[in-house]
Amino acid sequence: MSRRGRKAALPPGEPPRRPPTQVPGTLLVEHRDKKGRIAHYDFARCQGPAPLKASLARLFAGCCTRGIWDSLSTSSGAFWVVRTFSAFMSEHHPEVEDVDGVTPAVWKEWKLSRAAGSGGNTQVRLIARLLREDPRLSEAAREAIVERSTPVNASEQSYAPAEFTQVATVARRIFRAAHLRITTNAAHLAAWKAGAYTEGSDEWLVGEALDCTARTGDIPHYIGKGDRRRPVHRYIRPLGGANALCTWRRLFPNLSEMTALATLLTVEHGLNLSTAAHLAVPRAAPDPGEDGFPVYRLELEKQRRGRGRQFETRNLADFGAASPGRLITQALEVTAFARAVVHQQDPDLDRLLIWRDSSGRAYGEDIVRVGSFGVGTTTTYASVWARAEGLSGSPFRRTRRTVNVLHRREPGQNTQDTHDSVYVLPDRQAQQTAAGTIADGAASALLKARETVLVATLRDTPDPQDELTVTADCHDTKHSPFTTHGVSCAASFLLCLACPNARIHPGHHPRLAHLHQALENLRSVMDPAEWHADWHDAHARLSHLKGVLGPPTWDKALQDVTGADRDMIDHLLKGDFAQ
C-alpha cells in the first residue's frame, strides 16, 4: 500500500487493454463497453478522402481499445462528432488527405465553425483528443490544438423555490401512487399464500393471478389470434379489467414511476441522472443501537470522474417518515417483485431502478432490457416524462444544481473546486443568498479588526507614576476595562496592548518586537485553529504597533533585544505569569 496522498503503482507490464476493435481490412470499428454490450461504427460511411477516414477509424478504435470511452452512449456521440469533422474537411479542405495535412489554419477554421457554447467546446476537445494520438501531426498543429477554449458560463440555473416544489410534488405523487398500489397487492398476495381467502372467490382468484405475476412477470394468459397475449378470462372480472394497471402493474412499476423515483433521489440526495439510473441495490445493515433501524449503504458511481475516482459510498438510515433512508426503503418495496423476476433471468444484474412495460421500446442505448423489463432511465425519456407532467423539461440537471447549491450546500460527487466554480459562483440564487452573508462577514471583519488594533497609548518617555508590566506600563491598575473596578487588574499581560490605561515607550520596543517574532514562530508549528484562538489577537495588535513605528524603528528594536527580554517573553508564553 502506498503512503497517504500518493497513487499506488501499477503492476509491471502493459496496462490491461480490451480486445482489438477494428475489423481487419475494413473501416468498421466494434466497441464493446465494460458491460459487454457491442456497437458497430462504419467509417466507410463518412465523407472525406479514404486515408483520412482510415486514420480516424484507427484513432477511434484506439480510444475504444484503451477504455477511454466506457459506454456506448459516449462512443456513439463521439462517432457523430468524428463524422461531422470528416464532412467538414471534405467540404472546406478537400486538399487535406490525411491527419498530417491538418495545419494550424485548418484547425482554427474547424474550431471557429463550431457553435459557441459547451456543445461546440466538447466537439473541439474530442477531435483534439483524437488527433493528438497520431504521431504524424505536425508540431505547429499540435500546439494549436492544445490551446484551451474559452470557458462557457453556465446558462443553467437552479430552480426557484416554487419550481423546485413543483418538481418534487410531481415526482412524489407518481411514486407514492406506485408504492401504495404495489404494497397493497403485495399484502394481498401474502394473505393468499397464508390461506386467508376461500378458494374460488374473487379475492382468491386475484391472489392466484398475483402469484403467477410475481413468478413469471405476467398474469395467467394464452396466445390468441395474431400472436397476441390474452389474459385467461376467469381472472379478468376479479382483477377489474385486462389493461396493464389491472394486471402486471399491480406488482411492477413502469418507466414513468421509476423516472419519478430517480427524480426523488436527485431531490433528496443530489444524485445526477446517470448515477441514479445505474444505482446498485442498496444493502441494509442493522443499526448498532437498540432500535435496530436499517442503515443502507449506497454505492454511487460517476463515470465522468475517471478511473479510481468515480466511486463513492453514502450511509442512509431509515428511522422515520422524514429520515434520509425512508425513500430507499420504499424504493426497495416498489421494485422487489421486478428485481426478483429479473434475477431469475440475469443473476448478475444488480440494479435498483427496474421497471416493466409491454411495448419493447429501447428508450435509448443506456437502457438495459431483460425480456419485458428495463433497467434505468435516460435524459431523452426524462424530457418526455417532464413535458407530460407539465414541467418545463428534464428536471435532473437543474434539480441537482438546486439541491447541492441551495439545500445540501456541499459537493455531490464533485471536488470542492468544481462545486464552487461550476455550481455555486455562476448561480444567481446563490449570489443573491450570499449577498447578505458577505455583507455580514465584511462587517464582522471590520469589527474584529477594530477590536484587535493597538489601544495602548504611545509615549516618547516613561512616566515615573506608572507601574511596570511585562508588555507596557500601567497608568491605572484599579480601573481596568477587563476586571472589576477598585481592585488590582488581574488580566493577562497580553491584554495590556488592548487597554487604554497602558503606556508604551521606546524602552518596551525591543521586548514587544521579540514577542511579535516569537508569535510568528509559534504559528509555523502550531495547529492553525489553536494558534488563532490563543495568539491571533495579540499578534494583530503587535502588527499594528509595527506598522505605526515603521520598519527602521522596528528593525532597531529587534537588534536591541536583550537576554532579559527573551527570558521575560519566554515566561509569558509559557504562562508562568498567569500563576
N, C-alpha and C positions, 0 to 999 in steps of 0.2 A: 504494500500500500504506500502511495506517495504521501509526503507530508502535506499538511493543510495548505491550500492556496495554489497547488500545482497539479496539473493533469497527470494521471498515471500514464506510463509509457505503454505503447502498443507492443504486442508480441513481435518477435523478429519475423522478417519475411514480408512478402507483399500483403497489402491490406486486402480483406475479402472483397471479391467482386461478384457481380451477378453474371449469369451466362451471357455469351455474346448475343447482341440484339439485332444485328443487321444480317438479313438473309444473304448468304454469299451469292455474288453475281447479279444482285438486284439492288434497287433503291428502296426496298421495303424494310422498315425498322419495326421490330417486335419489342414491345415494352411489357415486361412482367413486373407488376408492382409488388410491394412487400407482403400483400395479402394474397398473392397468387393469381390475380386477375390479369388478363392479357388484352392489349390493344395493338393494332397494326396501323402504321403510318407509311403511306406510299409517297415517297418524294418524287417519283416519276410524274405525279400529277401536278407538281409545282411548275410555275412558269420559270423561264430563265435558261441559260446555257447548261448543257449537260455537266461540264466539270464543276460548276458552282453547286448544282443540285447534289452531285456526288459528295462534294466536300461537306455540305450542310447535313446530308444524311449521316456521314461518318461522325461528325461532331455531335449531332443529336443522339446517335447511338451511344457515343461515349458517355454522355450525361446520364443516359438510362443505365448503362452498364455499371457506373460507379455509384449509382443510387442517389445522384443529386436530385432527381425527381422521383419521389417515393409513391406518388399517387397517379392514377390515370387522369384525374381531372387536371393535375398540373402539367403532365406531358401533353394532353390534348390542347390545352391553352397555349403551351409553348409551340406546338406544331402549327397552330393558326398564325402565330406571330412570325414563324420562320417562312411560311407560305407568303405572308404579306411582304416580308423583306425580299424574298426571291422575285416576287412580282414587281416590286418597286425597282429592283436592279435591272430587270429585263426591259422595263418601260422607260426608265430615265438614264440608265447607264448600260446600254447593250454591249458596249465595248469591254465591260468588266467580265471576263470569262471565268474567273475563279477568285478565291479569297485573297490571293496575293495581289490582285488588281485593285483592292479596296484602298483608296488613298484618304488622307485627312479631309480633302474637299468632298469626296463621295460620302464619307461618314457624316460630315456636318450636314450635308443636304438631306440624308436619311433622318438624321436627328431632328432637323427643323421641320420635316414633313409630318412628324408625329403630333398628335393633338396635345395641347397644353393640359397638364394635369397629371395625376398619379398614374392613369392608364397609359398615357404616352411615355412617361418615365419608365414604367415597367417594361414596355416593349423595347425601349432603348437598352436598358440594362440586360435584358435577356439575350438580345443579339450580341451585345458586347461580351457577355459571358461565353457565348459560343465561339466567336471569332478569336478571342484571346487564347483558346486552346490550340489554334493552328499555328505551328512554328513558322509558316511561310508568310505570315502577316508582317508587313514592314514595321520598323521601329517607329517611324513617324506616325503611321496609322495607329500603332499600339498606344502611343502617347495621347493621341486624340481620343481614343476610345475610353481611356481610363479617366478622362475628365468627368468630374461629378456633375450631375444635372442639378438645376436649381430646385431646392426643396419646394414642395407644393403645400401651401397652407391647407389645413383640413377644412373642408366645406361642411362636413358632417358635424352636427351639434347635438348636444344632449336634449332629451325631451323636456318640455315644460312640465310642471307638476301635473296639470290636467291631462296632458297627453300620456304621460307615464302611467297615471292611474287608469286611463282607458285601456292601454295595452295589457296591464296586469289584470284588469277586470275581465276582459275578453278571454284571456288565457285561463283564468281561474274558473270562469263559467263553463267553458268547454271541458276542462279536465275534471272538474268536480262532477259534472254530469256523467262522464265516463266512469269515474270512481264509484259513484253511487250505483250505477247500473251493474257494473261488474261485481262489486262486493255483495249486492243484493242477490244476484244469481249464483254467486259462489256459496252464499249461505243456503240457498235453496238446494243446490247440488249436495252440500254436506248433509242437509236434513234427509234428502232422498237416499243417500248412502247409508244413513243411520236407520232407515226404515220408518220414517215419520209419516209417510203417505200411504194411503190404501192403493194397492196395485190396480192399475186400470183407470184411476181417477185422473182428472186433468193435471193436478199437481204432480202425480206420479209420472205421467207422460212427459211433462216439462222436464222433470228431473232426469228421466231416461235420455231425452234429447240432449240435455246439457252434458250428461256423462259421455255421450258419443262425441259431442263437440269438443270437450276437454281432451279426449284421447286422439281424435283424428283431425280436428280443425274445422269440422262441419257437422251439421245435424244429419241424422239418417236420410239418405237420398238415393235416387236412382237416375240413370241416364236415359233421358227421354228423346223425343224426336229432335233431329238436328244436333245431337250430341250435347244437349243442354242438361245440366244438373237440376233435378227437380226434387224438392223435399218429399219424403213419404207423407201421404195425405193425412194419416191419422194424427200427425203432430201439428198440422197447420193451425187448426182451430185452437187447441190449448196454448200454442205459442203466440197467437194473436195475428198471424199472417205469415207470409213466406218471404218477406223482404229481409234485408240484411239486419236491420235493427231488431227484428223479432227472432232472428236465428243466430248466426255466428257472432254478431256484435253483443250478444248477451254476455260473452266471456272474453272477447277480444276487442282491443281498441283499434281505431282506424288511423290513417296517416294524419288527419286533421287533429285528432286528440293527442297524438304523440308530438306534433308540432307545437301544440299548446303546452305540453309538458316541457319541451325544450325551451320554450319561451319563459316558463316559470323558473327553470334552472338558471336562466340568464337574469331574470328579475330578482331572484333571491340570492344568487351566489356569483353573479357576474361572469358566467361562462360564455364563451363565444359559441357560435353555431357548430363549428367543426368539433369542438371539444364535447359539447352536449350530445351531438349526434353519434360520436364514437365512444361515449362513456361506457365503461365496463360495468357489469352488475356489481353494485356496492356490497361489500361483505360486512356483516354486522358482528360486533363483539359485545358481550355484556359489559355494562358499566361496572367498574370495580367497587362502586359504592353499594349501599344496602338496597337502593331502589331497583337496581338492575335494568336501567334504561338502555336501549340498544344504541351503540355508537357505530356509525357507518364510516367506513374508510373509502373515500372517493379517490380513484386513481385517474388523474387527469393527464391528457396528452395534447400538447400543442405542437403540431408537426413543424410549423414555420420557425420555431425557435432553434432548430438544428439538433443534430445528434448530440446526446449527452446532456442536453438542457431542456428537452421537451417534456419531461415527466415531472409531475407534481402530485402530492397527496394532500388531502384535507380530511379531517375527522369531524363528523357532524353527529351530534347527539339528538335523539328524539325523546324529549322529556315533557312534551305537552303540545297543545294545539299551535302555539306560536314559536315553537323551537326550530332551530336550523334543520334538524333531521326529519321533521314531520313530512315534508314533501317527498323525501326518499322512501319513507315507509309507504306512503300512498302510491308512489310510482311502482314499487315492488308488487303491491297488491293488484294494481291495474294490469301489469304485464306478466303476472305469474303464469297464467294459462298459455299465453302466446310463447313465452320463453320455454315452457315445458314441451310444447309441440315441436318447436324449432330444435330443441336439444336432441330430440329423437332422430332428426334428420342430419343435424350438423352439431355434434357434441362439442366441437372446438370453438363454436361461435359464442362468445361471452359478452353480450351487449345488452344494455338496458332498454333502449328505445326500439321495441319490436312491435309491429302492427300487422294487421291483416286487411286485405281488400280482395275484391273479386274481379278487378279489371286486368291485372297482369302488367300494368304500365311500369316502366323503369323509373320514372321520375328523376332521371339523372344518373350519371355513372357512379356517383358516390353511394347510391342505394344498392345494398346487397339484397338479392332475392333468394329466398328459400321456399320453393313452392309458391303458395299463395300468401306467404308472409314476406314482409320487407323490414329492413333494419335502417334506422337513422332517418334523417330528413335533409333537404337541400335548400339553398338560398332561392332557387327558382320556384320550388313549391311554396316556400315561406312567403314569397311575394304574392303568389296566387291566393294563398290562405288569408293573408292580411287584407287584401282587397275584398275578398268575400266577406270578411268580418267588419268591413267599414274602416279599416286602418289605412294609413297613408302609404305604406309599403312594408317590406320585410323589416320586422322590428328588432332583429338581433343586434346589429352593429350599434344603433342608437341606444338601445336598452343597455347594452354592455357599457357604453360610454357613460350613460346616466348613472348606473349603479356604482361603477368604480370611481367616478369623479365626484359625485354628489352624495352618495349614500355610504359605500364602504370606505371611500377616501384612502385607498391604498392600492398598490399594483395588483392586478389579477393576471397571473401568468405572463407578466412583463417585468423588465427591470425597473428600478425606481426612476432612472433617467428617461426611459421610454414613457413611463406613466406621466412624468412631469411635462416632458416636451411635446408628446404627441396627443395626450389626452387632456391634461389639466390646463396648460397655458393657452391653447387655442380656443378653449371652450368659453363662450360668452357668459353662461350662467356661473361658471367657476370664477370668472373675472369679476362679475358683479358681487358674488358672495365674498370674494376675497377683499373687496374694496374696504369694507368696514374693519376687517381683521388687520389689513395693512395700516390703516389709519390708527387703530388702537395700538398696534405694535410700535409705530413711529412715536406716538405719544408716550408709551411706556418707556421706550428707549431714551427719549428726551428727559423724562422724569428721572430715570436711572442715572443718566449722565449728570444731571444736576445734583443728584444725591451723592455721586462719587467724585465730585470735584473737591479740590482742596478748600477747606473752610478756615483753617488756622490763619492767623494774621502774620504777615511777613514784616520783620523789623531789621534795621541795619545793626542795632546794638542790643545787648541783653538788658533787661530791666532787673535791678537788684531785688525788687519786691516779688518777682515771680519765683515760683518753685520749680526746681529741675525735675524733668521726667526723662524717660528713655528716648523719646522721639521729639520732644519740644519742651518749652517752658510753659507752666500753667499760671494764668493770671488770677484765677478764682477757683479754688478746688471745692468750695462749698456750694457752688451754684452750677453744677454740671447739667447739660441737657439730657444726659444718659442715666443719671441716678437721682434719688430724692434730694431736694434742696435742704441745706442745713447740715448735711453730713459730708464727709470727705468722699470725693469721686472714687469709685471702685471699678470703673470701666477699663477695658483693655487699652494699653498704651497706643495700639494702632488706631484707636478712635480719636486720639488727640488731633490727628490730621483733619478730622471732621468736626472739631469742636471750636466754637467761636472764642472760647477762653484761651486757646493755645496760641503761643507766640513762637515763631521760628526765626532764628537769626543765623548769620554765617557760621557760627560755631556748631550748628546742627547739620549743616550741609553734607560733610563727609559721611556721617553716620547714616543719614537718610539716603544718600546715593548708594551706599553699600547695601542698605536694606532693599532698595529697588532692584539692585543686581541680584541679590540673594533670592528674591521672589521670582525673578525671571528664571533663575537656575532651577528652582523648585518646579516651575511649570513644565520644564522639559522632562522631568522624571515622574511627575505625579499623574494620577488619573485626572483628565480634564474636568470632570464634574466635581471631584473633590477639591481641586485647586480653585475652581471658580467659587465654590461655596466658602472656602476658608480665606483665600488671599486676594480674590479679584478686586474687591473694593479698595483695599489698602494699596494695591499695585496701581489702580486707576488714579488715586489721589497723588501718589508719588510721581506718576507720569505727568499729571497736571503741573506739579511743582517743577519737574524737569523742564517742561515747556516754558514756564514762567521765568525761571532762572536763565535759560538759554544754554546752548552747548558748551561755550567756553567755561562758564562758571561750573557747570556740572562735571566736565572733564577734570577741572582742577580739584573739585571736591573728591572725586574718585582717587586722585593722586595723593590726597591728604589723609586718606583713611588710616587710622592708627590701629594697633593691636587691641587697645581698649574698646574701640568702636566695634571691631569684629567680635570680640567676646560678648559685648553688650547685645548685639544683634543676634548672636548665636543663642544666648539665653532667652531672648524674646521669642524667637521662632520655635524653640523647644517648649515654651510655655512655662518656663521657670518663674517668671514674674507673676503668673496667674495664681501661684501658690502662696 
